[in-house]
Amino acid sequence: MDTPLPKLAAVLASIPPPTTVNVHVNVGVLNNNTNNFAPPPAPESARPRRAAAAEGEQRRRDAEQEERKEERSGKAEAVESESEASEGEGESESEEEEVQPKPKKKKKETRGRYKNGKLIPTPAQIQAKMKGCTDRAQAAYEVQKLTSAYTDVKTNLVRSMVRKIGEPLTIKFSIDRQIADLLPRIKTERVTYAKGGRLVLQGDDSVNYMVKAKMWERMSDESKALAAKIKLAMSELMCEHTTPNTPNYSRANVYAAVVGFANDKFKGNSRATSDFPGVSWHPRAKKWLVRASLTPGSKQKSLGYFNNEFEAARKVLNEMDKALAPAKYAKYRAALIFYDDDGTLRPRLKVFKKFSQLARFLRQAIYARLPPVAASPFSAAKRGRKRARRGK
């Protein structure tokens, strides 16, 4: 019987001897400046392999870019050839039969648009205004101001104006010939359009001041005595323009002078939603809002909302009549009227009993739209009782 020792020896002899494995441990170097370990340098055997791999990657990228360029150039050549072929076909077709497209009709604008609160007239509006004059800029000005700058030459002196810097301006300045005869400077000196629509002559002399001063000088003694009674001075008056056309001093546009407080009440606003002073449309409430300063120096206050514009306008006049009824406010209801009923220049001072009467006198076209209030039978009976008492 064999023993297991020889078999074990044979098995051990058949096992190959172990191979040696060199293990390289890279240890970082301590940096004395930053107290950090710097990464160890790559072994010399790995450097050529990395460089070769980078070169191969760069070659592959260059080859891809070249392929893309060739594809793009081929597509461009194909598009050019197609366009040339289509042009050739189009030329042949056009030679056979020329078809012209129908021109599109331009829509005529009938309404002007607003920009920064100013009306920009349409070409149709300018053409309509140019029928009476030959200046396009003048026609545009007339449409924008919604009034005519040209007036009757028989009754008014019409002159051209210049800007403050001296360049020509196409706006015309017109003034009644009766006033022009009293102010010879207006006939000879240049008229300049200053800021705020103020007109001046040489030396910055205001046309507004010259006109009211001449009218004050020609007042009768009775009117001067009345002015002293109500404590009205000439410096408080201003020429009242019934339209926004400030260069127009014709008889129809400027026929009275009032105190500055009353003049401010009737100044036009390009963004105003109503022609009546103190009345404006409130978009949120969807009603007519009334705001006004009732006495000189007072702040504006709200007087309520109204469904009807005419009711709102009457509210303003009624409140103004109540506030300016005392005798100390008589000069705010006065007006220096330039002309008589027949158009003769004869200045006189008139004090109206109510402010509403002054408003209707200065803005006849606006307040003519206001329908009269129906008289109540109770008010008629009250007036009858008053008459009976006076008779007794």
C-alpha positions as CSV (number, residue, x, y, z in Angstrom):
1,M,0.0,0.0,0.0
2,D,1.4,3.3,-1.0
3,T,1.8,6.1,1.4
4,P,0.2,9.6,0.6
5,L,3.5,11.4,1.2
6,P,5.0,10.7,-2.2
7,K,1.8,11.8,-4.0
8,L,1.8,15.1,-2.0
9,A,5.4,15.7,-3.0
10,A,4.6,15.1,-6.6
11,V,1.7,17.6,-6.5
12,L,3.8,20.3,-4.9
13,A,6.5,19.7,-7.5
14,S,4.0,20.3,-10.3
15,I,3.1,23.9,-9.0
16,P,5.1,26.6,-10.8
17,P,7.2,29.0,-8.7
18,P,5.6,32.4,-7.8
19,T,6.4,35.5,-10.0
20,T,7.7,38.7,-8.5
21,V,5.4,41.9,-8.8
22,N,7.0,45.3,-8.6
23,V,4.6,47.8,-7.0
24,H,5.4,51.4,-7.4
25,V,3.9,53.7,-4.8
26,N,4.0,57.4,-5.8
27,V,4.1,59.7,-2.8
28,G,3.3,63.4,-3.2
29,V,5.8,66.1,-2.3
30,L,5.0,68.6,0.4
31,N,5.0,72.2,-0.8
32,N,6.4,74.4,1.9
33,N,4.7,77.6,0.7
34,T,1.1,76.3,0.6
35,N,1.4,73.3,3.0
36,N,-0.3,71.2,0.3
37,F,0.8,68.0,-1.3
38,A,1.6,68.5,-5.0
39,P,0.5,65.7,-7.4
40,P,3.3,63.2,-8.2
41,P,4.8,63.4,-11.7
42,A,3.7,60.9,-14.3
43,P,6.0,58.1,-15.0
44,E,8.3,58.4,-18.0
45,S,6.8,55.4,-19.7
46,A,3.2,56.9,-19.6
47,R,4.2,60.3,-21.2
48,P,4.7,59.1,-24.8
49,R,1.4,57.1,-24.6
50,R,-0.6,60.2,-23.6
51,A,1.0,62.4,-26.3
52,A,0.2,59.8,-28.9
53,A,-3.4,59.6,-27.8
54,A,-3.8,63.4,-27.9
55,E,-2.3,63.5,-31.4
56,G,-4.7,60.8,-32.6
57,E,-7.7,62.6,-31.1
58,Q,-6.7,65.9,-32.9
59,R,-6.3,64.0,-36.2
60,R,-9.8,62.6,-35.8
61,R,-11.3,66.0,-35.1
62,D,-9.5,67.6,-38.1
63,A,-10.9,64.8,-40.4
64,E,-14.5,65.4,-39.1
65,Q,-14.2,69.2,-39.8
66,E,-13.0,68.5,-43.3
67,E,-15.9,66.2,-44.0
68,R,-18.4,68.8,-42.7
69,K,-16.8,71.5,-45.0
70,E,-17.1,69.3,-48.0
71,E,-20.8,68.6,-47.2
72,R,-21.6,72.3,-46.9
73,S,-19.8,73.2,-50.1
74,G,-21.7,70.4,-51.9
75,K,-25.1,71.6,-50.6
76,A,-24.3,75.2,-51.7
77,E,-23.4,74.2,-55.2
78,A,-26.6,72.2,-55.4
79,V,-28.7,75.2,-54.3
80,E,-27.0,77.5,-56.8
81,S,-27.6,75.1,-59.6
82,E,-31.3,74.8,-58.7
83,S,-31.7,78.7,-58.5
84,E,-30.0,79.1,-61.9
85,A,-32.3,76.5,-63.4
86,S,-35.4,78.2,-61.9
87,E,-34.2,81.6,-63.2
88,G,-33.9,80.2,-66.6
89,E,-37.4,78.7,-66.5
90,G,-38.8,82.0,-65.1
91,E,-37.1,84.0,-67.9
92,S,-38.5,81.6,-70.5
93,E,-42.0,81.8,-69.0
94,S,-41.8,85.6,-68.7
95,E,-40.8,85.9,-72.4
96,E,-43.9,83.8,-73.3
97,E,-46.3,85.7,-71.1
98,E,-45.7,88.6,-68.8
99,V,-48.1,88.8,-65.8
100,Q,-47.9,91.9,-63.6
101,P,-49.3,91.7,-60.1
102,K,-52.1,94.0,-59.2
103,P,-51.1,97.0,-57.1
104,K,-52.5,97.1,-53.6
105,K,-54.8,100.0,-52.9
106,K,-53.8,102.1,-49.9
107,K,-56.5,102.9,-47.4
108,K,-57.0,106.6,-46.9
109,E,-56.8,107.6,-43.3
110,T,-59.7,109.8,-42.4
111,R,-58.9,110.3,-38.7
112,G,-55.8,111.8,-37.3
113,R,-53.8,110.1,-34.5
114,Y,-52.7,111.6,-31.2
115,K,-49.0,111.6,-30.2
116,N,-47.9,113.2,-26.9
117,G,-51.3,114.8,-26.6
118,K,-51.1,116.5,-30.0
119,L,-53.1,115.7,-33.1
120,I,-51.1,114.5,-36.0
121,P,-53.2,115.2,-39.1
122,T,-53.6,112.7,-41.9
123,P,-52.6,113.5,-45.5
124,A,-56.3,113.5,-46.5
125,Q,-57.0,116.2,-43.8
126,I,-54.0,118.3,-45.0
127,Q,-55.2,118.0,-48.6
128,A,-58.7,119.2,-47.6
129,K,-57.2,122.2,-45.9
130,M,-54.9,123.0,-48.7
131,K,-57.8,123.9,-50.9
132,G,-57.9,127.3,-49.3
133,C,-54.1,127.9,-49.0
134,T,-50.9,126.8,-50.8
135,D,-48.7,126.1,-47.7
136,R,-48.7,122.5,-46.5
137,A,-47.3,123.3,-43.1
138,Q,-49.9,125.9,-42.6
139,A,-52.6,123.5,-43.5
140,A,-51.2,121.0,-41.0
141,Y,-51.2,123.7,-38.3
142,E,-54.8,124.6,-39.0
143,V,-55.9,120.9,-38.7
144,Q,-53.9,120.4,-35.5
145,K,-55.4,123.5,-33.8
146,L,-58.8,122.7,-35.2
147,T,-59.2,126.4,-36.3
148,S,-58.2,128.6,-39.2
149,A,-55.1,130.8,-38.9
150,Y,-56.0,132.7,-42.0
151,T,-58.7,135.3,-41.5
152,D,-60.5,137.9,-43.7
153,V,-57.8,140.2,-45.0
154,K,-60.2,143.1,-45.4
155,T,-60.9,143.3,-41.7
156,N,-57.6,141.9,-40.4
157,L,-53.9,142.5,-41.0
158,V,-52.2,139.1,-41.8
159,R,-48.4,138.7,-41.5
160,S,-45.9,135.8,-41.4
161,M,-44.1,135.0,-38.2
162,V,-40.5,133.8,-37.3
163,R,-39.2,131.6,-34.6
164,K,-37.2,132.7,-31.6
165,I,-34.0,131.6,-33.3
166,G,-34.8,133.6,-36.4
167,E,-35.6,131.0,-39.0
168,P,-38.8,131.4,-41.0
169,L,-42.1,129.9,-39.7
170,T,-45.1,129.3,-41.9
171,I,-47.7,130.2,-39.2
172,K,-49.5,133.4,-39.9
173,F,-50.2,136.2,-37.4
174,S,-53.5,138.1,-37.9
175,I,-54.9,141.1,-36.0
176,D,-57.8,143.4,-36.5
177,R,-56.9,146.4,-38.6
178,Q,-58.5,148.8,-36.2
179,I,-56.1,147.7,-33.4
180,A,-53.2,147.5,-35.9
181,D,-53.8,151.2,-36.7
182,L,-53.3,152.0,-33.0
183,L,-50.1,149.9,-32.9
184,P,-47.9,150.9,-35.8
185,R,-45.0,148.6,-34.6
186,I,-47.1,145.6,-35.5
187,K,-47.1,146.7,-39.1
188,T,-43.3,147.2,-39.4
189,E,-41.5,145.0,-36.8
190,R,-41.2,141.3,-37.0
191,V,-43.5,139.1,-35.0
192,T,-41.8,136.2,-33.1
193,Y,-43.4,133.1,-31.8
194,A,-42.0,132.5,-28.3
195,K,-42.5,129.7,-25.8
196,G,-46.1,128.9,-24.6
197,G,-47.6,130.5,-27.7
198,R,-46.6,134.0,-26.6
199,L,-46.2,136.6,-29.4
200,V,-43.5,139.2,-29.0
201,L,-42.1,142.1,-31.1
202,Q,-38.5,143.4,-31.2
203,G,-37.2,143.9,-27.7
204,D,-39.4,141.1,-26.3
205,D,-42.5,143.3,-26.1
206,S,-45.5,141.2,-25.7
207,V,-48.3,141.6,-28.2
208,N,-50.9,140.7,-25.5
209,Y,-49.7,143.4,-23.2
210,M,-49.6,146.1,-26.0
211,V,-53.2,145.3,-27.1
212,K,-54.7,145.3,-23.6
213,A,-52.7,148.5,-22.6
214,K,-54.1,150.3,-25.7
215,M,-57.6,149.2,-24.9
216,W,-57.3,150.3,-21.3
217,E,-56.1,153.7,-22.5
218,R,-59.1,154.2,-24.8
219,M,-61.7,153.3,-22.2
220,S,-64.3,155.9,-21.2
221,D,-64.2,157.8,-17.9
222,E,-67.2,155.8,-16.7
223,S,-65.4,152.5,-17.3
224,K,-62.2,153.8,-15.5
225,A,-64.4,154.8,-12.6
226,L,-66.0,151.4,-12.5
227,A,-62.5,149.7,-12.6
228,A,-61.5,151.8,-9.6
229,K,-64.6,150.9,-7.8
230,I,-64.1,147.1,-8.1
231,K,-60.3,147.5,-7.6
232,L,-59.3,146.3,-11.0
233,A,-55.9,147.1,-12.4
234,M,-54.7,146.9,-16.0
235,S,-51.9,144.5,-15.1
236,E,-54.5,141.9,-14.0
237,L,-56.1,141.6,-17.4
238,M,-55.2,139.2,-20.2
239,C,-56.5,139.1,-23.8
240,E,-58.9,136.1,-24.0
241,H,-58.6,133.8,-27.1
242,T,-61.8,132.0,-27.9
243,T,-59.9,129.3,-29.8
244,P,-56.5,127.6,-29.2
245,N,-55.1,129.6,-32.1
246,T,-52.9,132.1,-30.2
247,P,-51.5,133.9,-33.3
248,N,-55.0,134.8,-34.3
249,Y,-55.9,138.3,-32.9
250,S,-58.8,138.8,-35.2
251,R,-62.1,140.3,-34.1
252,A,-63.8,136.9,-34.0
253,N,-61.1,135.3,-31.8
254,V,-60.0,138.1,-29.4
255,Y,-62.8,140.5,-28.5
256,A,-62.3,140.9,-24.7
257,A,-59.8,140.9,-21.9
258,V,-60.5,139.3,-18.5
259,V,-58.7,138.7,-15.2
260,G,-56.1,135.9,-15.1
261,F,-58.3,133.7,-12.8
262,A,-61.1,133.7,-15.4
263,N,-58.7,133.3,-18.2
264,D,-57.3,130.1,-16.6
265,K,-60.8,128.7,-16.4
266,F,-61.2,128.7,-20.2
267,K,-57.7,127.6,-21.3
268,G,-57.9,124.7,-23.7
269,N,-56.3,121.3,-22.9
270,S,-55.3,119.0,-25.7
271,R,-56.1,115.9,-23.5
272,A,-59.4,117.3,-22.2
273,T,-62.4,114.9,-22.7
274,S,-65.0,117.7,-22.6
275,D,-65.2,121.2,-24.0
276,F,-66.8,122.5,-20.8
277,P,-64.4,123.9,-18.2
278,G,-64.0,121.8,-15.1
279,V,-65.7,118.7,-16.6
280,S,-63.8,115.5,-17.5
281,W,-64.7,111.8,-18.1
282,H,-63.7,109.4,-15.4
283,P,-63.0,106.0,-17.0
284,R,-63.2,103.9,-13.9
285,A,-66.5,105.4,-12.6
286,K,-67.7,105.8,-16.2
287,K,-69.2,109.1,-15.3
288,W,-68.5,112.8,-15.8
289,L,-66.3,114.2,-13.0
290,V,-66.5,117.8,-11.9
291,R,-63.4,119.4,-10.4
292,A,-62.8,123.1,-10.0
293,S,-61.3,125.8,-7.9
294,L,-64.1,128.1,-7.1
295,T,-62.3,131.2,-5.7
296,P,-58.9,132.7,-6.5
297,G,-56.1,131.0,-4.6
298,S,-58.2,128.0,-3.6
299,K,-57.4,124.4,-4.4
300,Q,-59.4,122.2,-6.8
301,K,-62.1,120.1,-5.2
302,S,-64.4,117.4,-6.5
303,L,-68.0,118.5,-7.0
304,G,-69.4,115.0,-7.8
305,Y,-70.0,112.6,-10.6
306,F,-72.8,113.0,-13.2
307,N,-74.2,110.7,-15.9
308,N,-74.9,113.6,-18.2
309,E,-72.2,116.0,-19.5
310,F,-74.6,118.9,-19.6
311,E,-75.6,118.4,-15.9
312,A,-71.9,118.4,-15.0
313,A,-71.4,121.7,-16.9
314,R,-74.4,123.3,-15.1
315,K,-73.0,122.2,-11.8
316,V,-69.7,124.0,-12.5
317,L,-71.5,127.2,-13.4
318,N,-73.9,127.1,-10.4
319,E,-71.0,126.6,-7.9
320,M,-69.0,129.4,-9.5
321,D,-72.0,131.7,-9.3
322,K,-72.4,131.0,-5.6
323,A,-68.7,131.4,-4.8
324,L,-68.1,134.6,-6.8
325,A,-71.4,136.3,-5.8
326,P,-69.9,138.6,-3.1
327,A,-69.1,142.1,-4.1
328,K,-65.4,141.6,-3.4
329,Y,-65.2,139.2,-6.3
330,A,-66.7,141.6,-8.8
331,K,-63.5,142.0,-10.8
332,Y,-63.5,138.2,-11.5
333,R,-66.9,138.7,-13.2
334,A,-65.7,141.7,-15.3
335,A,-64.6,141.9,-18.9
336,L,-63.0,144.6,-20.9
337,I,-65.0,144.4,-24.2
338,F,-63.2,145.8,-27.3
339,Y,-66.0,146.2,-29.9
340,D,-69.6,147.4,-30.1
341,D,-72.3,145.3,-31.6
342,D,-71.6,146.8,-35.1
343,G,-67.9,145.9,-34.9
344,T,-66.6,149.4,-34.1
345,L,-63.6,149.5,-31.8
346,R,-64.9,151.2,-28.6
347,P,-63.5,149.6,-25.4
348,R,-65.7,149.5,-22.3
349,L,-65.7,147.7,-19.0
350,K,-68.7,145.5,-18.0
351,V,-69.3,143.6,-14.8
352,F,-71.6,140.6,-15.2
353,K,-74.0,139.7,-12.3
354,K,-73.1,136.1,-12.5
355,F,-70.0,134.2,-13.6
356,S,-72.1,132.0,-15.8
357,Q,-73.0,135.1,-17.9
358,L,-69.3,135.9,-18.4
359,A,-68.7,132.2,-19.4
360,R,-71.5,132.3,-22.0
361,F,-70.2,135.6,-23.3
362,L,-66.6,134.3,-23.8
363,R,-67.5,130.8,-25.0
364,Q,-70.6,131.4,-27.0
365,A,-70.1,128.4,-29.3
366,I,-69.5,126.0,-26.5
367,Y,-72.3,127.0,-24.1
368,A,-74.8,127.4,-27.0
369,R,-75.0,123.5,-26.9
370,L,-76.1,123.6,-23.3
371,P,-79.9,123.3,-23.4
372,P,-81.9,125.7,-21.1
373,V,-83.4,124.4,-17.9
374,A,-87.1,124.2,-17.8
375,A,-88.7,126.6,-15.4
376,S,-90.5,125.1,-12.5
377,P,-94.1,126.3,-11.8
378,F,-93.2,126.8,-8.1
379,S,-90.5,129.3,-9.0
380,A,-93.0,131.2,-11.2
381,A,-95.5,131.4,-8.3
382,K,-92.7,132.6,-6.1
383,R,-91.8,135.4,-8.5
384,G,-95.5,136.4,-8.6
385,R,-95.7,136.7,-4.9
386,K,-92.5,138.9,-4.9
387,R,-94.1,141.2,-7.5
388,A,-97.3,141.5,-5.5
389,R,-95.3,142.5,-2.4
390,R,-93.4,145.2,-4.4
391,G,-96.7,146.6,-5.7
392,K,-98.0,147.0,-2.2
